[in-house]
């Protein structure tokens, strides 16, 4: 996600050390996460469109060739379009570097929407629809897609593969918490194996009980919030919680 400039705001708790988004310490942590691969939990008391915006940032831009794998549970077709780059500006064949795994309930397509879309349609994309009782199918589809991208790339570079799941809330709504946790352990494990960058949307506040239970399973928690654009020069902010580095950043523009 973007790291703009902002003043010091504090916001840490306990023994956590605060850092601005452009501090050497935070930048070193970001480089380490990117080099080693990471799994990020994206949370916050924020409007749904901000989660789409955050997801788009984490899926990466068009400055270099990337592979993108997005698992959709309750995200709208429009939000899927909005978070993916323009196919005409993407290095490589868009349909060969991007894949959608659709785990929506009830089943519905997210690449063939009949609704009015302000951005290009995704009809050429591969969309794998999954319906399974214990999330084994979702795990298998994501694992297979990552392996296929790795073969296509002749070996993925660190952070070249970007994986997103939107959202975890729908999974917790339809499955037992233990089933979801096991699924996450499998998926995050594959992401780590390929030195990829994975992000997982959970539209709940940072201090929610579910977030607290999940946080230890991720390399960092990215918290987002809306701000008054009339008072600030931006409409949304983020801050990062990286427990294994004892680090909480200040709020900075998203």
Secondary structure, DSSP 4 states (H G I P E B T S, - for coil): -------------TTPEEE-TTSHHHHHHHHHHHHH-EEEEEE-S--HHHHHHHHHHHH--SSS--EEEEEESS--HHHHHHHSPPGGGSSS-HHHHEEEEE--SS---SSS--S--SS---TTSEEEE---SSSHHHHHHHHHHHHHHHHHHTSPPTTTEEEEEE-HHHHHHHS-HHHHHHHHHHHHHHHHHTT-EEEEE--S-TTSHHHHHHHTTSSEEEEEEE--TTTSSSSEEEEEEEGGGTEEEPPEE-
